[in-house]
Amino acid sequence: MKKYIYFLIIGVIGCLIYSCKHNEKDNFSLQENIKTNLKYLKIDTIALPELIYAESFLVYHDSVLIVLNKKHVNGFFIEFYDLIQHKLINKFYRLGNGPNEILSAFVALNDNLLTINDYVKGQVAFLNLDSVLVNPSYISLPIRHFTTSPTVSQYYKTNQLIIENTNCFVDDELKINNNAPRFIVTNKRSAYVERSNFKYSTRNVAADGDIITNYAFNKIIYTYMHKPIIEIYNNDLKLIKRIFGPDKMLTQYRIVDNEIIFNRRIPYTYLDFCTNKDHFFVTYMGDFLVDGKNMEDYPLWIFKFDWNGNFVDSYNIGQYISSISISNDGKSFFGTGINIEKNPILLKLIPR
């Protein structure tokens, strides 16, 4: 679940950086017909309690509603409800600068781990959902990472974080190659000092992808938000495969005050993800956001892959959703849509 306007934050920490070299023969291109040769989805609206500050929703095990709230005074960013009885289960992270408080939140659900990235303060928190449900006193304190990145994940080495590197940018037309790797790995207890000097800031064009992990399968997936590319790494961050397409999108940039920005229209490709033990699923837009239109004006697709990156299936949503989660049986999805008043609603997406 990503927002589309960000604040630049100064400072990067960490301890290790990994390169993106791989064997080009492992590249694979998705065919354009996966957007037409697909399954259609029946869409139902699920009744919810009154949630006036809600921004988006996720569903865990078909019965737990996870609510991401907008900023509001004395409120919490994350709330859990019983989806059937509409009873509050727990809530986490007040708005503020104090201990266990945050100023912003991007959320991602991968297996039973909910990641909450406070990109304003440069910190991240992880909630084990099974612990949330069985222990009313469960807490998980935010961890400072101090980076400009909106994408942070738990590394398989428990004392480390894996972070999207916002300096990873190459463009032949501009003749710019930062020679920066895809990921930074940081130790939770020590600071990283960036030793490379980059002439241009690429924060707004090179970031905002998703990191999807399945360490049992020895896989780390990176999905670009602004290019039709998926990268597959092993647990040691060796790039083993790139998946291109299904669209060919020619993106143009311009430079303003040593900052690289998109030239008038902004490409959007992979926007969100969900997972189960056998597959990962990504929502895909494959279009340019232009003046006069909003994200809600664009339909999305869902692409299904196994953990080796093999394409399995595609689904036509037919409308925009800002989040996605998977049902227990892996046969249907939950998504956040909007109603006629522009308020978020919970949708169930069922293949026909």
Secondary structure, 3 states (H helix, E strand, C coil): CCCCCCCCCCCCCCCEEECCCCCHHHCEECCHHHHCCCEEEEEEEECCCCCCCEEEEEEECCCEEEEEECCCCCCEEEEEEECCCCCEEEEEEEECCCCCEECCCEEEEECCEEEEEECCCCEEEEEEHHHHHHCCCCCCCCEECCCCCCCEEECCCCCEEEEECCCCCEECCCCEECCCCCEEEEECCCCCCCCCCCCCECHHHHCCCEEEEEHHHCEEEEECCCCCEEEEECCCCCEEEEEECCCCCCCCEEEECCEEEECCCEEEEEEEEEECCCEEEEEEEEEEECCCCCHHHCCCEEEEEECCCCEEEEEECCCCCCCEEECCCCCCEEEEEECCCCCEEEEEEEEC
